[in-house]
Amino acid sequence: MSFAELTRNSYQRGVSPQQWLGLCKLLVQQQDIGVGVDVSAAISNTILELYRLYPADPTLREYLQLALSDGLLSNAVFVSTFIRAARDPELQNGSTLDMLCRLALNTHYTSGLSPVGSIIPLADSQVSVLSKVQDALALLRIAHSLPHSNFHHLILSASELAILLLSCVSDVSQVTTAQAMIYLGDANDILHSLRLSPELRQVLEGFVLSLSLLMGDDAKAVRDAQMLHTMQLTMGKNDVLGANVETDTITCGLLLQSLVACRTSDFGAGSDLESVAVITGTLRWTSWAPNVFCTQLLVAALTCVAQSSAKDDHDSSLSLWRAFVVGRLPRLLFALGKSLEPHGTTEADWRAAMHAALSSLSQRSDLLAQCDAVAQQGRGHDSSLDNNTPQRSLIREFIQQLLAVGIIEYAFAVTMNPMMVNDPTTRLQTEAFEHGCSLEAYLDSKLTLDSSPEDTLLLLEKIRQEPGSHHCFADVVQKRFTSHSTSLDLEHLSHLTRTLYNHDFALDILSLHLKISYLICDALEIISEYDCETVGDPQTAVSHLGDIVLFAEMVLAKFRISSPIIKDGKMYRTELLRCTSRVYQVDELSQEHKTAFAIWFKAIFDSSSEGIDDALFRTTKPQILLQISATLFSQAALARQEGRIDNDTLQTGMSYFLGPLLRWTLVGVIHAMLFEIGHRALVAPFHLAIVQAILCSSCCPLVVRRLCSPSCLRLLSSRRIQAFSVTPFLDISVIRATCFQTLGVKKDPSCKALEDYQISPATRWMDFPKQEIHEALALARRHKAPRIDVTRCLTATSPSKFLNLLWSELSVASSLGEMETCRRLATFVLAVPRQLSSAPPLLPVFMYNVLPSLIAAIDKQQATEKGMNTQLLVTIISSALTAALHTEWAVQTVCEEKRFVLGQPSATVARRLAIDLRAQKNSSSTSATILQRLGSSPAFVTNFPVFVM
């Protein structure tokens, strides 16, 4: 039995402190070990872990006090473990921290020893002492952040402890200048941001003076050396490129929001090399040292989590952000470190940068508390969670994954969170261990045909709750999908795709870890080429193929994939699945489609027909059946309206499509009916009855309802449609209620709740880009992580109009003193690569089309306004071009391919801009000023020599 187990069991079974102490001594004798650091650390860490569950417990205090007075627990070890553990948000209870702090102080005061030897071991190096000083300052910051109470005096206790530890600092010459800069920054921050006692302020000012004398004039040189990039590009600061202050979360916030929101695009989180290239380009553009960049990136990531929502059902951005931050970001950071190694950043450098970033992050107790509060709120909404499952803090999960991928050291992870020593494995890891296999092999064994739907659902819920398993899950799915597609094993592929489209978050997991559009390519190849002519059981084969169709439709709709997909040099067009709602005139059909239409219409909507059989499926390719289904129903509705078929015949025909054989065609059918209803309104009563019969049937697959309900609700919001009278076959309120239930909207269907799902009027839709820019600026002002969906903005307006709108909003913001925010937002819009097939590159559009008109307008402005807008233009031009240059370099080096992801090379854009400005400088004072300021920036001219004056 270990000391940790003995202590935990003794406390939980009510063993008195004296009895516990006796048992500990007996264990020391039995194991024939001396009372040393290991025993002290085990006891201290275990009791601190128990304090997390039992705040300010007096019995635990007696355990500690007795162990300290007896010598079983060294006060120096207790102080070290306590001040490090205090960084854990789960331990940050004012009464608990004050009790522990006061216990350490009283033990020191009663010992009669000096601080060195009492709270610091005699053999401790000055580097170790300074590390403990940093922990003590973090405790002081935490004390000031916690609510004030008359029942404890944590600030006073933490101040006393800090003074004692600072008194142990005797020689700062042992630390490097880089370390001294970190300590100096912490101390200065404390001096300027907190109300300190005169005694602590005096000691702290002396500490700051010692560090300043150590660094002398070398501090700036060290900082610049850290920022030096191996590529021969100059990245100047404090000139036209911008101030590049190192307290910015806007840049990294925009970057992370884009990676997650556009995760299925070429440069989203699901693309390994491309997403790393975008991060690398951002790192080099900001000219931040690696530790600063990592700090800003982690702060921005947790800020995104803190501002996410924890709604129920299918709309929890918290779950998505937790999956990204814990499950995906550590792997991207590992890949980023590897990509930097050929350019001078060693593995040790990158690990040190991550250590420094995490140390800085641990001091943001306010941000960590916000993340845990949102997580707790989400836990309350999540009915799938076991109430007995202990809650794990987000930062703790994050550190575990950083440790798992190997970019931080175990010893550092334990110092960040001592509770990780006794951290239990996750449920999935435990189950995999019990089966004697790896996690990936265990997941692979569970995603089989032998698993019941209930067991599969339970497994997927476990995976959802454990982001550390997401990468393994994505690997298993990708391997299975590729294997089954290659071998045309429709039975197993059908089971896999049905599993995925029935569990929405499983698709989110895949989209974060792999290019899910590549799975669509495999599906499209099967759907377009499959033929049942030689299949033994064509009806079973078609039903299996149907699951693949529904999976592909779900992915295309969920992630708004509409453009062609290029995989291994081959282009895959998605029209086959996106245009299934098209209704053809019979004359428009090819001969093959026309023959199939006639045969199927007679088999389904002819009362004298014997129905469908194997021969029908053998003579019709599934692709053709998918393409003619909407036309079949359109003609059936018309025939019913004209009296050529009766209602029973129509209902019988629909029943075929509600079975597993043909229900995979229903998405196109329903959308076709909705389209015709929208155009014909009261002239199409049977079309709406068909929609109700299919959508409200218990046999209608949930995935079909989910894909069709938003369009259906938008149509039902029309006053023309609401004019339909209730009949035995038609009741709009029933359709509406079904759609609301499918989408998880907990509103009374009879109330006016349709505005959430209806298409906004044209004027409101055109206002979307303006609202998006306003919200991004508002989030930046509140020190949140801003977001702007540029691709969606460009669906509402043209690129030139969007950029003019962006300029007008940034011009107003810059006049309010927000120049730096404007620079970073504009640079993101212009210089971050996007899916070229979805959004045109905006940098050439801005420089060639928008900039000339802006310059002409500025020429006519008054002096003050003219000066401000000219400065904003110079800032945007220089920053965007520099960012574009670094992005091009990053894509070329990381992805190992030369492609111009921003439309044109930055050098080409700069050359043409220089030519245009020189041509206009005599007639335009603004052009002359821009040219002069760009040419007078050494950093900019080094990158773009064409501007040499």
N, C-alpha and C positions, 0 to 999 in steps of 0.2 A: 504494500500500500504506500502511496506517495504522501508527502506532507499536504499537498493540495487536497487529495481525497480525504485524508484524516480530518483536516480542518473543516471542509465542507460538510462531511457527514456528522461531525461533532456538533456543529452549530445547528444543523437541521434537526438533530435528534435531542436538542436541549441539553447537551453536556455542558457543565459549568466551566468557566474559564480555568479554574484551578485543575480540574480533571483533564481538560484538554491539554494544558501545559505539561502535565505529567505524562500523558500519552505521547506527546511530541518528543519529550526527553527519552522515553522508552524506545521510540522508533529510532532515535539517534544512536542509542546503544546497540539495538538489534542490527542496524545496518552498518555499524562500526565506522561512522563518519563523524567528523568534527562539525561543530556549529560554525558554518561559514556563510559566504555570500549566497550560495545556491539554496541553502535552507531558508535563509532570510528572505530571499527573493520569492521563493515558492509560497511562503506563508503570507508575505505582504501582498503579492498579486492575487492570491485566493481570497483574502479578506476584502481587498478592494473590489474584486468581482462581486462578492456578496453584497457589498454596499450599493452596487448598482441596482440590486433587486430589493434591498432593505435600507432605504436612505436613513441616515442619522441614527442607526440602530445602536442603543447603548450597550448591548451585549457584545457586539462586534468591537466596540470601543474598549471594552474590558479585555477582550482577547488581545488586542493590540497593546494596550497599556501593560498588561502582565508580561507579554512576550518581550516588550522593550525593557521593562525594569529588570527582568531576569537575565537579559543578554541573549536570549534565543533569537531575537530579532534585532539587528543592528539599526540604530537610528539613521545612519548614513544611507543604508540600503532602503529603508522606509521612505526617507525624503526623496530619494532618486525615483523610486517606483511611483510614489504618490504624485509628484508634480508632473510626471509624464502621463500618468493615467488621468489626471485632471483635464487633459485635452479632450477626453472622450465625452461627447454630449450626454451620454447616458449616466455619467457620474456627476454632472454639473448641477447639483442641488446645493443651495447656499449653506444650509445647516450642515450637510455632510462634509463639504469642503472645509468649512470653518472648524468643525470638530477634528478633522484629520490634521489640518494645519496647526491648530492649537496644541494637539497632542505632540507633534514633532517639536514645536517650540518649547513646551514644558519639559519634555525629555532632555532637550539641550540645556535649558537653564538649570535643571536640577543636577546635571552631570558635572558641572563645574569645569568642563573642558572648553577650549576655544572652538570656534566653528570648524576649523580644520582639525579633524579628529572626532568631531561630534556629528555634524551634518554633512561633512565631506570626508571621505577616507583620507588618511595621511598620505597614501601613495598615489592619490589621484593626480593626473596631469592637468595642466592649466587648460588644455583643450577640452577635457572632460568637465572641468569646473565651469567654463564658459557655456558649454552646452546646457548645464543645469541652470545657470543664470538665465539663459534664454527661456527655459521651461518655467522658471519662476516669474519672469516677466509676462509670459503667456497666462499664467495663473492670475496675475494681477489684472490683466486685461479682462479675463473671464469674470473676476470678482466685480469689476465695475459694470459689466454688462448684465449681471443678474439683478433681479428686483431687490430693492433695499428692504431690509427687515430689522425690526427691533430685537429679534430673537437670536441674531448672530452678528458677528463683527468681522465678516470675511475680509473686507478691504483692509482693515487694520492688521489682521493676522497675516494676510498675503504680503503686505508691506514689510512687516517685521522679518518674514522669511527671506524676502528679496534682499533686504539690507544685510542679513547675515551671509547670504550666498555671495553678494557683491564684495563683502569684506574678505572673501577667500581668494579673490582675483589679485594675484601679486605680480604676474609677469605675462603681459599680453603679447610679448615678442614671439612666443611660440606659435601663434596662429598666423595663417597666411593673410595676405591683404584682402583676398576675396572673402574669406570668412569674417575678417574684421569689418568689412563693408556691410555684411548681413547683420552682425551684432550692432553696429552703429545705427543702421536703419531702424532696428527694433527699439533701441534705447531712445533715439530721437522721437520716434512715433509716440512712445510712452510719455516723454517729457512734454510734448506739444498737444496731446489729445486727452490726457487724464489729469484729474485733480489729485496731486500727490501731497503727502505730508512733507514738511520742511526737511526732516531727516532723510527720507528716501530721495527727495529731489537733490539734496546736496551730494549724496553718495553716487547717484546716477549721473549727475553732471561731471563728477570726477572720472567716472568710468568712460563717459563720452570723450572727455579730454584725452585720456590715455589712448583710446583708439584713434583719435584724430592725429595725435603726435606720431603714432605708429605708421599711419598711412602717408602722412605728409602730402606731397604733391603727386604721389604715384596713383592716387585713387582714380583719377580720370583716365590715366593710361591703362589701368587694369580693366576698367569698364569698357574702354574702347577695344582693348585686345579681345575681350570676351565677345564683342559684337562683330569682330572681323570675320568675314566670310571667305572661304577659299576661292570662290569664283572671283574673277577680276572685274568686279562691278563696284563702283563707289556708291555708298548709300549715305548721303550726308544728312545731318540733323540741324534743326534750327535754321533752315533756309526755306526755299520755296517748297521743299518736300514735306514740310510740316514739322511740328515739335516732337512727335513720336513719344509723348509722355508714357511712362511705364506703369500707369495706373488706369489702363484702358480696358474695358470689357466689351466695348462696342464691336471692335474688329473681330474678336474671337466669337462673340455672341452671334454676329451675322454669319460667320463661317459655319458654326455648329448648327444653327437653325437651317441653313441651306443644305448641309449634309444630310440632315434628318428629313426635312420636308421634301427634298428632291432625291431621296435615297435610291430610287430605281433608275435615275438618269445616269449618263456616262460619268458624271463627276459627283455622284452621291455616295452615301456611306456604304452601299452595297458593292461598289467598285473598289477593289483593294488598291491597285496602283494609282488610279486616277485621283482617288480621295486623298491618298498620301501626297501626291504631287501638289494638289491644291493647298494642303496644310503646309508643305515645304515652301511653296511660293509665298504664302502669307508670312511664314517665319522670316524669310529673307527680306521681304518688303518692309516689315516692321523694324528690322535691324535690332531686334531685342536679343539679348543673351539667351541661351537655351533655358536657363533657370527662370528668367523673367517670362519668356514665352510660355513655358509649361505652367507657371503659376497663373498667368492670365487665362490660359486655355481651361485649366481646371476650375478656376473661379467662374468663368463663363458657363462651363458645363453644369456646375451646381446651381448657378443662377437660373439656367433653363429649367432645371428640375424644380426649383423653388417656385417659379412662376407658372408651372404646369397645373393642369386641372386634375382632380381626382374623381371625375364623374363615374357613374355606374354604367353598366352595360358596355356598349361598343365604343364609347367616346371618352376614353381616359388617356389624355396625353401624358399623364404621370407614368403609366405603364410603359409607354413607348420611350420616354426619356430615361426611365430607369433601365430599360433594356439596352439603350444606346450607351449610357454613361458607364454602367457596370459591365455589360456584356460585350460591347463593341469597341468603345474608346480605348481600353487598355491594349487591344491588339493593333489598333491604328497607331498608337503611340510607340509600340514596339517596332512596327514596320517603319515608322518615321525615324526612329533612332538608327535602324539598319541602313536606311537610305542616306543618312548623313555621314556614316562611317567612311565612305570613300572620299569624303571632302573635309576630313580633318577632325570630326567629332567622334571620339572613341566611345566604346561601350561604357567605360568608366565615367567619362564626361557626361554622357546621357543619363546614367544612373544617378550621378551626383546632382544633375539638374532636376531629376524627378524627386529626389530626396528633399532638395531645397524647396521645390514647389509644394510638396505635401506638408512640409514644416510650416510654410507660410499659410497654407490652406487651413491647417489645424487651428490657427489663431483666429479664423473667421467663425467664431462660435455662433454669431448671429445667423450667418448663412447656413451653417450646418443644422442649427435648430429649425430654421424654416424648412429645409429639406425633410427633416424627420417629421415635422408637423404635417406636411403635405402627404408624406408616406403613411402616417397614422390615419389621416383622413381617408386616404384610398383604401387602407386596410378595413376601415369601418364600412365602406361601401361594398367590399369584395366578399360576397356570400360564399365563395368557393374556399376561402381560407379557414383553416382549423383554428378555433379560438385558443387552443392549447399551444399552437405554434408560436415560439418566441419571436418577437420583432427584432430584426437586425438592422442597425443603422446603415444608411446608404454609404457613408464614408468607410465604414468597416467592410462592407461588401466590395467596395471599390478597391480598397487596399489589398484585399484578398486576391482579387483578379490581377492587379498589378504584380503581386507576388507570384501568382500562377504563371503569368507569361514571362516572368524573369527580368523585369526592368527595375525592380527594387530588391533589396536584400532582406532576408528573413530577420536579421538582427534589427534592422531599421524598422521593419514592419511591427515588431514587438515593442520597440520603444515608442512608436506612434500610438499603438493600442495594445497595452499589456494583456488585455483580455483575450487576445488572439492566441496566446499560448495554450489555453484550454478550449479554443473554439471548436465546436463540434463540426463534423462534416455535414454536408447537405443531405437531404433525404435521398436524392437520386444517387449521389456518390455512395451513400451507405448501402443502398439496394444493389448497386453495381458491385461493390466490394463483397457483399454477401453471396452474389452469384459468381464470384471469382473472375470478373472480367473488367475491362475498361468501361468508362462511361459511354463512349461511342459504340462499343460492341453491345452494351446493355440496351441502349436506345434502339439500335438496329434490330435486336431480337424482339423488341416489343412492338415495333411498327410492322406487324405481319398480318396476314389474313386470319391467323389463328386467334388474334386478340379480339375480344368483343368490343362493340362500340363504347360500352361503359368504361371498360379498362383503358381503351385508347383515349377517351376524353379525360379520364383521371390522370393519365400520363402527361397529356398536353397541358393540363392545369399545373402539374408539378413543374414542368419545364418553364411555363410562363412565370412562375413564382421564383425561379432560380436562374437569373440571367447568366450565371457562370456556365450553364449547360447549353446556352443558345448556340454557341459556335459548333459544338458537337452535333446538335440537332440539325443545323443547317448542312453540315458535312454529310450526315447520314441521308438526308432528303436528296441532296444533289447527286450523290453516288447512286442511290436507288432510282431516281428519275432517269438519269443517263443510262443506267444498265437496262431498265425495263423498256425504255424507248428504243434502244439499239436492238434489243431482242424481240421487240413488238409483243411483249408480255402484257397484253391489255388487262388481264385479270388483276395482276399485282399493281399495275399503274393506275387502274381504276380505283382500287382500294386506297392507294396513296393520295391521289388527287381528291377523292371524296373526303378523306380525313382532313386535308388542308383547307378545302373551301368551306367546310362546316365549322372550322375553328379559326375565326378571323385573325386572332393574334398570332397564330402560327405563320400566317402570310407576312405579318409585320416582322417577325423574327427573321424569316428568310430574306426579306427585303433589306435588312440591315447587314446581313452577312454574305450575301452573294447577289449576283446579277440575276434577279428573278425573271427578267425579260428573256434570258437564255433558256429558261424552262419553257417559256411560251414558244420559242423557236422549235424546240423538240415537239411540243404539242401540235403546232401548226403543220409540221411536216407529216405527222401521223394522220391528222384530220384530213389534210388535202390529198393524201396518197392512198388512204386505206380503202380496200375493196373487199366486199363480203362474198365475192363470186365463188371462191374456193374454200370458204370457211365452213367447218362442220356444223356449227350452231350459230347462224348469222344473227339471230335475235339476241342471244346472250352477248355476242361480240359488239353489236350496236349499242346495247345498254351500257357496256363497259366503256365504249368510246364516248358515250354521252357524258360520263363523269369527267373525262378529259376536256370535253368542250366546255362544260360548266366551270371547271377550274380555270381554264384560259379566259373565259368571259369575265369571271370574278376578278382575276388579276388585272386584266386590261381596264376594267371599270374602277376598281379600288385605287389603282395607282395612276390613273389617267394616261395610260400609254396608248397613243394613237398613231405615232409616226412609225415608219418602217424600222425594224430592228436588224442590225448588222452583226452577224456572228461568224467568225472564222472566214471573213471575206464574202459571205453570202448574205443577201438581203432577204428578209422575211417581211412580207406585208401583212398587216393586221386586218385589212378590209374583209377578209373571209369571215371574221368573227364580229367585226364592228358594224357590218352592213347587212346582218341577217334580217333586219326589219324592213328592208326594201321590198316594196310590192311591185311586181312586174306586170305589165300588160302581156297577155299571152303571146302577142306578136313579137314582143321584145326577147322572148326566150329562144335560146338555141334549140336545135332539133332534139338534142339529148335531153335538155331540161323540159322541153315541151312534151316529149313522150312521157317522161317521168311524172310531170304534172297531171296529165290526163289519167294515167294509171292510178296514181295515188288519190286523186279527187274522187274517182269512181269507187275505189276501195273503201274510202273513209266516209264520204258524204253522199253515198247512193244507197237508198234503203234496200235495194235488191242485191247489193253486194254481200259476199260472204266474209268480208273483212280482210285483214292483212295476214300474210303467211310468209314462209321462208323464201319462196320464189320471188316475192316482191322485194325483199331486202337484197337478194342476190343480184337482181337486175338494176338496182339503184345504188350508186355510190353515196355514202353518208354525207359527203360534201354537197352533193346536189340536193339531197333531201333537206339539208340545213338551209340552202338558198331558196327553196321553193315553198317552205312551210308558211311564211307570212302571206304569200300569194294564195296558197290554199285556203287560208282562213278568210282573207279578204273576199275571195270569190264565194266562199260559203256564206258569209254575212250578206253579200249582195243577193245570192240565190234565196236566202231566207226572207230577205226584204221583198223580193219579187214574187215570193210564194212558190218557187220551184222546188224547195225542200221544206219539210215541216220542222217543228221545234224538236221533236224526238230524234229525227235524223241528225240535226245539228248537235244535240247533246251527246248522241252516240259517237259522232265523229270526234268531239272534244274528249271523250273518255279515253280514246286511244292515246291522245297526247298527254294525258295525266298519269299514264302508266310508265314504268321504267324504260319501255321501248323508245318512246318519243318525247319524253318530258324535257330532254336536253335541247329541244328546239323552241321551247316556250318563251325564252327571253326575247327573241326576235319577233315572235308572234304577238306578244303583248305590246311591245313598243310599236309595232306596225298598226295595231288596233288603236292605240292612243294617238298616233299620228293622224290617222284618218278621222278619228273623232274630233281632234282639234281643228281639222279643216272642214269637216262636214257637219259637226255639232248635231242639231236635232234631226238631221237627215240620216244619222248613223246610230239609231237606237240599239240595233242588234250587236254592233261592235262593242258597245259598253257592256251589254249583257254577257258577251263572250269574255270580256276582261273580268267581270265579277265571277263568272262561273269558274274560270281558271284560277284567278288569284285567291279567291276565298275558299277554294276546295281544300279539304284536308290532305289531298294527294299532291298538292302543289309543293314542290321542294322549297325549303326555306331560302336557299340561295337564289332561286328565281324571284321570290318575293322581295328579297333584299335588293336585287338588281333593278327591279321594276317599280318599287314603291315610291321613290322620290319623284320619278316622272309622272306617276299616277296622281300623286298629291298635287303636283303643279298643275296638272290638267283639271283636277276637280275644283281648284280655286277659281276657275273661270265662271262667271255668272251665267254664261250661255249653257254650260254643262249642268249647273245647278237647277236649270229649268226642267230637266227631265223629271217626269212624274214617276212615283213608285209603282212598280208592277210586281207580279209574282217572281219575275226573273231579274228584276233590276231594283236596287236600293243603294243609292250613292253613299248613304251613311254607313252601310255595311262594308263597302270597299274602303272608305276612309278609315274606319276603325281597324280593319285588317292591316292597312299600311302603317298606321301609327303603332300598332302592336309590334309589327315586324321591325320597325326602326327603333323601338324602345322608347317612344315618346310617351311620357306619362301625363297625358292631357286628355281632357274630355273631348272626344271626337266631335261633339256637337258645337263646341266653342270655336271661336275664331282663332285657331292655332295654326292655320295653314301658312302663315307668312314665313315661317321658318323654312318651308320647303318649296314655296312657289318661286317662280322666276321673277326677279325684281324688274320693275319697269326699266326701260332703256336709260332713262336719266339716272336712276339709282345705280344701274350696272356701270354706266360710264363714270360714276363717282368712285368706283372701287379703287383705281390707282391712287387717287388723291387721299382717300381714307387710309390706304396702306402706307403711304409716305407719312401722313400725320401720326399714325400709330407707331411707326418706327422711330420718329423723332421724340414722341412722348415717352416711349420705353427708354430711350437713351437718356432723356432728362432725369428719369427716375432711377438711373443706374441699373436698369434691367438689361436683358439680352434682346436687342431689337431684331425684328424679322421683317422681310419684305419679299413677297412672292412675285419676282419680276416676270416669270413666265406667264402667270395668270394675269398680271397687269397688261401684258402685251396681247392677251386675247380680248381685252376690252377696248384697246386703243392702239394706234399705230406706234412704232418705235419713236418716231420724231416727236409726236404729240406727248408721249410719255416722258421723254427726256426734257422737253420744254416745261412740262408740269413739274418734274423733279427740280429743274433749275429754279423755277419761281418759288417753290417751297424752301429750297436751300438758301435762296437769296434772303428770304425773310428771316430764316433761322440764323444766318451768319450776322445779320444786322443786330441780333440779340446777343452776340458774343459767343455763338456756338460754331465757330469756324472749324474747330477740330472734329466735331461730330459730323459736320457737313462733308469734310474731306473724306472721312472714313466711309460714310454712307455712299457717297458718289463713287469712290474707288471700288466698293463692293459691287455696285450696279454695273459699272463700266468694265471692270477688269477681272471679275470672277467668271470662269468658263461655265457654260451651261450646255444643255443638249441642243446642238445646232439645228436639229430637225424640228425642235419645239419653239426655240426663241432665237431670233437672229442676233449676231454679235453686235453689241451696242457701242463699243469703242469707236469703230470706223463711222458709224452713223452719227455719233456725237461730234467727232472731229470734222467730218466732211459736210454734214447737212445742218446740224444744229448750231455749232459754234459760230459760223459766219453771221447768222441772224442775231445771235446773242451779242456779238461784238458790235454790230450795227446799232442795236438798241442801246447798248451801254454808251456808245459815242454821243448819244443825244441826252444823256442824263446829267443832273447837276453834279457838281464837283464831289461832294461828300458821298453820295450814293454811287457815283461812278468809281471812286477810289475803292470803296468796299467791294463792289461787284467785280472790279478788275482783279483785286487780290484773291477773291474766291475763285475766279476763272484760272488764274495762275496756279493756285493750290491744287485745283481739281486736275488740270492738265498734267502737271508734273507728277502728282501722286499716282494718277491712273496709268500714265505711260510707264512709270517705274515699276508699278505693281504688275503690269502686263509683261514687262521684260523678265521679271523674276518668275512669273507663272510659266512663260514659254520655256525658260531654262529648266524649271522643275519638271515639266512634262517631258522634256527631251531627255533629262537624266534619269528620272525615276521610271518613266514608262518606256524608255529606250526607243523612242520613235520621234521623228521630227514632224510635228503637225501644228498648224496654227489654229489653236482652239479659240482664239478671239477674232477670227475672220481674216486678219492680215497680220504680218509680223509687226511688232511695235516699232521697229526701225523704219519700216515703210510708212507707217502712219505718221511718225515723227518727221520724216523727210518731207512728206507732202505738207504737213502743218507748217514747217519752217518756210517752205517755198511760198505758201499762201500768206503767211504773216509778213514776210519781206515784201511781197507784192503790194500789200495794203498799208504798209507802215507810214507812207507819206500822206495818205488820205485818211487814215484812221489812227487817232492817238491811242486808242485802246490796243490795237494791234501792235503798235510800236512799244507800248509799255510792257505787254506780255512778252514780246520778243526780247526786250532788254532784260527783264527779270529772269526769264528762263536762261538766257545766255550768261547772266552774271552768277549763276549757281554752279560752283565747281562740281558738285556731286552730279547734278543733272547733266551738265555738259560732258562729263566723263562717260556717262551712260549713252548719251545721244550727241556725238560730236557735231552733228549737222547744225546745232545751235550755237557753235562757237562764233563769237562776235568778231 
